[in-house]
Amino acid sequence: MTDQSDFELYGFWRTSATYRVRVALNLKGLTAQERVINLDAGEQLNDNFLKINPLGAIPALIVKGQLPLTQSLAILEFLDETHPLPPLLPADPHGRARVRSIAAMLASDTHPLITPRVRKYLSTVAGFDDAAVRAWLVHWFDAGLAAVEKRLATEAATGAFCHGDQITMADICLASITATMRVLKIPVKNAPTIDRIIARCETQEAFAKADPLKQVGAPAAT
Ligand SMILES: N[C@@H](CCC(=O)N[C@@H](CS)C(=O)NCC(=O)O)C(=O)O
C-alpha cells in the first residue's frame, strides 16, 4: 500500500455489504484505501477480481501480506477480534447469538435476494421486466424487515439499538439494508422500531460517514 491506511477495501459506493465493513472500520477508528469495483460495469467478474473473490462479489478486505478476506460478516468478526474496542458483540453468549441471528436475518437471508447477480438473472433469464424486478425487490426487503421488526418490537433485549444500548453488528446489518433501500428509493414500511433504531444510528458519525451517497463514485444526491 502506498498510503498509511490500515487496509485495502474493494468496494462500490452503493453496496450494502461494503457499507457494513465501512461502518465497522469507522467504529473501530480504522482506515482503508478503497479500490473501486464498478458493479454497473461488471468489474466484479474481471479475472483479476475473481482471483480475490471467485464469487464475484464485494467487499474484499486486504490485510497487508495476507490472503484477501471476503464475506462482510466474517470481516466484521475479524475486525472485532483484532480490534476489540468498541465491541460489535455483547459479552454474554446468549446475547452474542441473538445479535448474530439478527445480523444473519439481514445479511444472509434478506440481502442475497436483491443483489445485482440475482436481478440480472431475473431480467435476462427469467423474463422479468423492470416492474417485476422492482416488485421482487420490494417483496424481499419487506419480508426481511417485517420479520426483524417483529423480533425487535417484541424481544426484551431490544434497547436504544437492536441489542441493548450499544451498537452491535445487528445495527450495522440493519442500517446496511435500509441504506440500500434508500438508494433504490424503496421505503421502509410499518416498522416503527426499525425506524427508531435507524434514526439513532444515523446520529453516529461512523454510520453517517458510510452513507452510500458520500462514497467515491456516488451520483449527486437527488
Ligand atoms: N454475503 C456477501 C454478499 C456479497 C455481495 O453479494 N455483494 C454484492 C454487493 S452488496 C456484490 O458484489 N454483488 C455483485 C453481483 O451480484 O454481481 C457479504 O456479505 O459480503
The ligand as a Gaussian input file, in Angstrom:
#p B3LYP/6-31G(d) Opt

LIG

0 1
 N      -22.648000     -12.377000       1.616000
 C      -21.756000     -11.435000       0.988000
 C      -22.518000     -10.739000      -0.125000
 C      -21.601000     -10.050000      -1.070000
 C      -22.395000      -9.458000      -2.212000
 O      -23.313000     -10.073000      -2.770000
 N      -22.026000      -8.228000      -2.571000
 C      -22.705000      -7.558000      -3.639000
 C      -22.722000      -6.085000      -3.412000
 S      -23.624000      -5.663000      -1.961000
 C      -21.979000      -7.811000      -4.934000
 O      -20.787000      -7.620000      -5.028000
 N      -22.710000      -8.263000      -5.935000
 C      -22.181000      -8.500000      -7.231000
 C      -23.202000      -9.192000      -8.081000
 O      -24.265000      -9.523000      -7.558000
 O      -22.927000      -9.373000      -9.250000
 C      -21.229000     -10.422000       2.002000
 O      -21.946000     -10.134000       2.972000
 O      -20.107000      -9.933000       1.838000

